[in-house]
Every structure is written in structure tokens, then in C-alpha cells.
Amino acid sequence: MKGNLRKAVLTVFLAGPIWLGLASNAQFKPKEILEQAKWEEFLRTATIVGEYQMKESEGVTRPWVLTMEKDGVGHQAIWKDAIGRMKGYMESWKAEIVAYRLSKYLGLNMVPPTVEKERQGKRGSCQLWVVSWKDYFTIVNEERQPPPNRVTSFLRALCLQRAFDNLIANADRHSKNYLITEDWRMILIDHSRSFRKGPDFTTTLLYDEHNRVSRKFIMDQLPRKFVEILRALTAPAIREVVGEYLTDEEIADTLKRRDLMTAWIDKHILDKGEAYVLY
């Protein structure tokens, strides 16, 4: 990150408590959230009338861009069937569905509607195509910064992204899979490398002050309701949300990461005060 946006971000994070900003932490608008079930049904049942496969330079898993229609409504979607090791990384289309479901359950609403859809006899994830203003890569390179009335909400969205990726073990969050709307809301895409296995993803947090890349962008401030839901997570609750798309081991690992997160949050509250950390 460079230029004015870097200065704005660091100034707010280091200066003290954030008192301004939006009351809601959801990144999709209330009307869009109410329409999620409608789009889930559309993705499951609409007819594919056109498609093309992305180039590897556009996505390692080479997902398909589908044009779909139902009852006079047309929309594009991204379909993935990647599963197993690809280019040295474990990929899973199922993780795309889980990320969407957990984002909803946690009240974040940062991931576009995503469902399972069969294409040419293969199972895969199908995610609603979101038209964005910019991606984070472009914003940084153009040295753009949020308008004054959006600085707080944008920085809080960054905190939520860090928290979400900590929970789902997504170490593949690069600047092109943050979609930014014109009013500086943050939509997160591409979660097929989430829910990674091994001690690296259950004994330390991906994003905290010890990570040299992310230490300026940690879970600095979080919604109180989000933290309450996080603390209350149980294996049965996660299973009810994610269905068959996570194994028991993956759910257990998610809870281990949750425990790391809540311990970190508790220490952060002790260091900075509850009024600073929770809103």
C-alpha cells in the first residue's frame, strides 16, 4: 500500500478509538441481503445459455463464467469444480460455498451468494457475479483513499476481512480478490484455498501483529455482535450452517482457530480497553 491511502489507514489505526462510521458491518446493502435467497434459487435452477473459461492468468483454477437465464432474468456467475492440489496448493470448490454460508451466519455479508450447481455432470460452486467499481489492487496503485465519511467503515471492513480469513484459514487473500464498490463497501471473492490443514493453520493466526505483512491491518476493532457469535460457535452449529461441505476435522480446526481469535481479542481488550476494541 502506498501514498495517501496508506497515510489515511495508518493515521486512523494509530491515532486512537474510532467513534464515527456506519452502525452496520454488513457489506452488502440491506436490500441485497434480503434478495440473497432469491439469487441462491436463481443460481441453482437457472439455465446456462452461455459460458467461457477464464485464462490461467485470470485465475489458477480456470473457473467458468456462466451466463444464466430464468423467467426473463439474466445474470452472470462464476462456476468452479477445482478440487485437490493444483499448482502446489490445495483447492476446493466446497470452500466457496462454506465461505458464503459462514459470512452470512456471522453477520458479515461480505461474500456473494454461492451455491452448488451441477454442470456437464460435475459438481461445483456457482457464485453470483458482482460488478464492482475497483479492486483493492487498483485502488492502491491509483493511490485512492476513501472520502472522509467512508474512512471508518472501510477500515472496519478491513478488520472484518482479517477476522474472517483468520477463522477460515484463507492465506490467499491478495489485493485483486477484494472488490470495492463506489461507496467503498468491500466484497470478498475467491475462497477455494480456505480451510487449510496442518499446525500452521491451527496454532497461530494468519493475520496478527506478528505477521510482517499484516501487522498494520489486524483485527483491531470488531462488532460486539460478531464477537458474541464467534464465541458461541460450536461444532454442531457449524455443521448446521455448512452441511456436508466441511469434514469433522475441518470443523474442529475452525474451532481451534476460533479459540486463537477469542484469546487474541481478550488480550487486545485488556491492552486497549473494551470501548476501543468492540463497537
N, C-alpha and C positions, 0 to 999 in steps of 0.2 A: 504494500500500500504506500502511496506517496502523495505529496502535495497537500492541498487544503483539507481533503477528506481525512488524511492521516492526522493532521493537526486537530481537526474537529473531534475526531474519535478519541484521541488521547487526552484532550482537554477535558472532555466530559467524564471519562473514566477516572482521571486522576484528581479532578477538582473537588469531588465530594458527592453527596446524595443527589439523585435525580428526582426532582419534585414534579416536573411537568410531564406531558405526554398523554397518550391515549389510555383510557381505562381498560380496554380490551386488548388481550395479547394475540388474538386470532389474526392471521394474516389474510385469509380470505374474508371478504365482506359478509355481513350477516345474511344478505340475500343469497349470496353464493353458497354459504353454508347450508341454508335451507334447501337449496337445489341439489345438494350432493347426492341424495338418494335417487333423484331423477336421472342424474348423469351416470350413476352406477348402473341403473337399469338400462340406460341407453348403451353403455359400453358392452354390457353382457349380451344384448339382444339385437342391436342394430346390424344391418347388413354391410359388409365390406364391399365398397363399389370401386375402390382404387387403392393402390399400395405401391410403395417403393422402399428399397432397403438403403439405409444410410451407409455412407462410406466409412471405412475404418477410422479415417481422420476425424469423423464426426462422432464416433462412438465405438469403443473397442468391441463391444458386444454386437455391433452392427444391427441395432433394432430396426423394426419396420415402421414406417409412417403410414398409417391407415387413414383412408377417407371413408367415413361411415355415414349411413343414412337410415332414418326410421321416421315414418309418419310425417314426411316433408321436412324433417330436421336433419341437417348435415353438420358433421364435425370431424376434426382430425384427432387421432390418438397415436400413442407410441406403444408398440407391441414387442415384448421381449420373451424369448424362450431360453435364454442363456442359463446353463446350469453346469456346475463343476469348474475345474480350473481352466482359465483362459488367459494367455499372456502372463502367466505367473501368478494370477490372482484367482481366488475362489469367487464365482459369480452365482447368483441365484435370483431367478425371476420372482420367486416366492417372497423374497425380502422386500420387493417393491410393494407388494400388497400389504405386508406387515407394517411397513413404514407408514403407509397411508392410514391404516386402522389405528395404530398407536398414536399417530399425530392427532387424530380425531378424539380418541379416548382421553388423551392428556389435555385436551382443550387448546392445542396449539393451532390446528387447522392451517398447517404450512405446506402440506403435500397435496397435489391434485388428486381427484377421485381416481382410484385404481382398483381393478377387479381382475379376476381370472377370466380369460376368454380363449376358447379353442380356435386355432387357425390351421387349416390344412392337416387336421388330425393331431395337432400338437398343442399341449397346454402351455400357456404363457400369461404374462401380466399385460394388462391393457390400461394405459393411463391417459386421461383426458389431456389433449394438447392445450397448453396455456400460452397465449400470446402475451409476451412481456414487452416492456419498454426497453430495458437494457439487461445484460447480465452483469454480475459483480466485476468480472474481468474488465469489461468495457468502462464501467464507472470509475474504477481505479485508474485505468490508463488514460481516461479523459479528465482525470483529476476533478471529478464532480463531487459535490457534497450535498447532503440533504438541506432543504430550506429550514430556517430556524424552527418552524413549528413541527418538523418531522425528525429532527435530530434525536430526540429522546426515544421515540417509538422505534426508529431504525436501530439504534444501539441496543435497545432492549430485545429487538428481534435477533440481533447477533448473539446476545446472551442465550436466547432460547435455542438458536441453532446449535450452539456449543453444548448445551444441556441435552438436547435431543440426540446429537451424534455421539455424545458420551454414553447415553443409555443404549443405543442400538449398535455401538461399536462400528461406526462408519468413519474410517480413516481416509476415505476417498473424496472428501468434500473439497473440490477445487473450485476456483472462482467462476467457472462457467456453468456450474450447476446451482448457483443462486440466481433465480430470476427476480428482477426488480421491476415493480410497476411504476407508473408515472407518479403516483402519490407515495412512493418509497415504501411499499409493502414488500415483504420478502417471501417468495415461493421457492420451496426446495424440491429438486428433482434428482433422479439417478441414485438409487439406494441398493443396487444389486450386489454391492460389496459389503453390505452391512451384516451384522450378527456374526462377526468373525470369531474363530475359536482359538484357544490357547491362552496361556498365562499373561501374555502381553495385553490381552483384552479383558482380563478379569482381576488383575492385581493393581493396575494403575489406570488413571483416567487419560483418555486421549488428549483432552483439552483442559489443561490447568496451568498454573504459574510455573510449573517445572518443564513444560513443553516450550522450547525456544521459539517455535513458530507461532504458537497461540497464546503465549503468556500475557499479551496485552488485550486479548479478547477471551476472557474466561466467563464462567457463569456468574458474573459479578452481581447482577440483580435479577431476581426472578419473581414471577407472580406467586403470591401466597397460595392461591388455589392450586396451581401447578405442583408446588412442593407438597401440599397436602395429598394430592392424588398419587404423587410419586412415592411418598412414604407408605401409603396404604396398599400399594401393589402387592399381589400375591400370585403364586403360580396358577391357582385356579382362575383368578381374574384375568391374567394374561392369556391363558388358554381360551377363555370365553371370547376374548377380543380377537385373537389371531387365528383361531380354528386350527386346522391341520398344518398351517404354513410354517410353524416352528416346531422343532423337536423338543422333547422334555429337557435335553441337555442345553439347548439354546435358550430355553426359558429360564433354567437355573442360572446360566451365565448372565442373562439380562438382570436377574435379581442381584447377582453379585456386583454388577456394575451400579445398580441402584443403591446398594449399600455403600459403595465407594462415594457415590454422589452425595448421599444424605450426610455421610460423615464429613465430607468436604464442606457442604453447606453449613452444617452445625459449627464447624471451626471458623468459617467465614463470618457467621453471625457473631461468634464470640469475639472475633478480631475487630469487626467493623460496626457491630450493632444490628439488631433486627430491623430497625427502621431504615437502615441503608440497604440491606440485602433483599428484603421482601417488600413487595408493593401490592 
